[in-house]
Amino acid sequence: MEYATDEERVEELKDWWKENGKSVIFGLILGLSILFGWRWWGNYQLGQSLQASTLYTQLVMAIKENKTEQAQAISDELFKKYSSRPYSVYAALALAKIKVEANDFASAKMHLQWASEHASTPELERLASLRLARVLSVLGEYDKAYAIVNSADSGNYISMYEELKGDILAKQGKPDKALLSYRIAIRALPAGSSGVPGLQFKIDDLAK
């Protein structure tokens, strides 16, 4: 489109602005809001992760120094403020280990259930579930323990899952099924693995 004069061009721009100015301004505001909002959210997430990491480091130190009450207080803060962060699951796993070493399997069970329910990655969930099944087996809750290792996706933990499944089946008086699980477990291990002798012993013992 050609304009006869500059005045006509100016008038055309004024008319266009009257029709589209609000939309342009709204679009700019929306775009800037998204940009700065995304940056704020990224910084917030980073800050949360750093704070959770710091607390977890403090927890590890408290555990090493046998400061049980301090470790519990730090863990409580992690669970309360950062339950969606992997560090809170690590904390639950660490506390469960302490409880197992103290033969407090009921408390260990509680921590491992929490870890299993709040795990943010499949690997963490598998690890928490495996440890939970072990504790349930110690407590004599064989059906619950077996249900976990039999239904869960074992991923890279297939040998450990199958070995625990075999242990549970053996305790339930099902040697044939236990043997099958042990053999699956030993086949899943790489050649020369330190876990082979123990599994072979279990297989030989049941085979007799």
C-alpha positions in Angstrom: 0.0 0.0 0.0 1.4 3.4 -1.0 0.7 6.6 0.9 0.3 10.0 -0.8 1.6 11.9 2.2 3.3 11.2 5.5 0.1 12.4 7.2 -1.8 9.5 5.7 0.9 7.0 6.9 0.6 8.5 10.5 -3.2 8.2 10.4 -3.0 4.6 9.3 -0.6 3.8 12.1 -2.9 5.5 14.6 -5.9 3.5 13.4 -3.9 0.3 13.6 -2.7 1.1 17.1 -6.3 1.8 18.2 -7.3 -1.7 17.0 -4.3 -3.7 18.1 -2.5 -1.7 20.8 -4.1 -3.4 23.7 -3.3 -6.9 22.3 0.3 -5.9 21.7 0.7 -4.6 25.2 -1.0 -7.6 26.7 1.3 -9.9 24.7 4.4 -8.1 25.8 3.3 -8.3 29.4 2.4 -11.9 29.2 5.7 -12.8 27.5 7.8 -10.9 30.1 5.8 -12.5 32.9 6.4 -16.0 31.6 10.1 -15.2 31.1 10.7 -13.8 34.6 8.3 -16.3 36.2 10.3 -19.2 34.7 13.6 -17.7 35.9 12.1 -17.2 39.4 10.9 -20.8 39.4 14.3 -22.1 38.3 16.1 -20.1 41.0 13.5 -21.3 43.6 14.0 -24.9 42.6 17.8 -24.6 42.8 17.5 -23.0 46.2 15.3 -25.7 47.5 17.7 -28.4 46.2 20.7 -26.7 47.8 19.0 -26.3 51.1 17.9 -30.0 51.1 21.4 -31.0 50.2 22.9 -29.0 53.0 20.5 -30.6 55.5 21.3 -34.1 54.2 25.1 -33.4 54.6 24.4 -32.3 58.2 22.4 -35.5 58.7 25.2 -37.7 57.5 27.7 -36.0 59.8 25.3 -36.4 62.8 24.9 -40.1 62.0 28.7 -40.6 61.8 29.1 -38.8 65.2 26.3 -40.9 66.7 24.2 -37.8 67.5 20.9 -39.6 67.3 18.7 -36.8 68.5 20.3 -34.3 66.1 19.9 -36.7 63.2 16.3 -37.2 64.0 15.7 -33.4 64.2 17.4 -32.9 60.8 15.4 -35.7 59.2 12.2 -34.3 60.5 13.0 -31.0 58.9 13.8 -32.7 55.6 10.6 -34.7 55.7 8.5 -31.6 56.5 10.0 -29.0 54.1 11.5 -31.0 51.3 9.5 -34.2 51.0 9.5 -33.9 47.2 13.3 -33.9 47.1 15.4 -37.0 46.7 17.4 -36.0 49.8 14.4 -36.6 52.1 14.3 -40.2 50.7 18.0 -40.6 51.3 17.4 -39.4 54.9 14.6 -42.0 55.4 16.9 -44.8 54.1 19.7 -43.6 56.4 17.4 -43.6 59.4 16.1 -47.0 58.5 19.7 -48.4 58.4 20.3 -47.0 61.9 17.1 -48.7 63.2 18.0 -52.0 61.6 21.4 -51.9 63.2 19.6 -51.2 66.6 17.2 -54.2 65.9 14.3 -51.7 65.8 12.7 -53.2 62.8 9.3 -51.7 63.4 10.8 -48.2 63.1 12.9 -49.2 60.1 9.7 -50.5 58.4 8.0 -47.1 59.0 10.9 -45.1 57.5 11.2 -47.5 54.5 7.5 -47.3 53.8 7.8 -43.5 53.7 10.8 -43.7 51.4 9.1 -46.1 49.0 6.0 -43.8 48.8 8.0 -40.6 48.3 10.8 -41.8 46.0 11.1 -39.5 43.0 12.9 -41.9 40.7 12.3 -45.6 39.8 15.8 -46.5 41.1 15.1 -45.0 44.5 11.7 -46.6 44.7 13.2 -50.1 43.8 15.9 -49.7 46.5 13.5 -48.5 49.2 11.1 -51.3 48.3 13.8 -53.9 48.4 14.9 -52.8 51.9 11.3 -52.7 53.0 10.7 -56.3 51.9 13.9 -57.4 53.8 12.6 -55.8 57.0 9.1 -57.3 56.5 10.7 -60.7 56.1 12.7 -60.3 59.3 9.4 -59.3 61.0 7.8 -62.5 59.7 5.5 -60.7 57.4 6.3 -63.0 54.5 3.3 -62.5 52.4 3.7 -58.7 52.4 7.4 -59.0 51.7 6.9 -61.5 48.8 4.2 -59.3 47.3 6.7 -56.4 47.1 9.5 -58.3 45.4 7.2 -60.3 43.2 5.2 -57.4 41.8 7.7 -54.5 41.6 9.8 -53.7 38.6 13.2 -54.8 39.8 15.3 -53.1 37.1 19.0 -53.3 37.9 18.2 -55.0 41.2 16.9 -58.2 39.7 19.4 -60.4 41.4 18.8 -59.0 44.8 15.0 -59.1 44.3 15.1 -62.8 43.2 17.5 -63.8 46.0 15.2 -62.2 48.6 12.2 -63.9 46.9 14.1 -67.2 47.3 14.8 -66.5 50.9 11.1 -65.8 51.6 10.0 -68.9 49.7 12.5 -71.0 51.6 11.2 -69.7 54.9 7.6 -70.5 53.8 8.6 -74.1 53.1 8.6 -73.9 49.3 12.1 -75.1 48.3 11.3 -75.8 44.7 10.1 -72.2 44.1 13.0 -70.9 46.2 15.5 -72.8 44.0 14.0 -71.3 40.9 14.4 -67.7 42.3 18.0 -68.4 43.4 18.9 -69.7 40.0 17.4 -66.6 38.3 19.3 -64.5 40.8 22.7 -66.1 40.1 22.2 -65.9 36.3 21.6 -62.2 36.6 25.0 -61.6 38.3 28.1 -60.9 36.2 30.8 -63.6 36.2 33.1 -63.3 39.2 30.6 -61.3 41.2 31.1 -61.5 45.0 27.5 -62.5 45.3 27.9 -65.8 43.4 29.3 -68.0 46.2 26.6 -67.1 48.7 23.8 -67.8 46.1 25.5 -71.0 45.1 25.6 -72.1 48.7 21.9 -71.5 49.0 21.2 -73.4 45.8 23.4 -76.4 46.9 21.8 -76.4 50.3 18.3 -76.6 49.0 19.2 -79.0 46.2 20.2 -81.6 48.9 
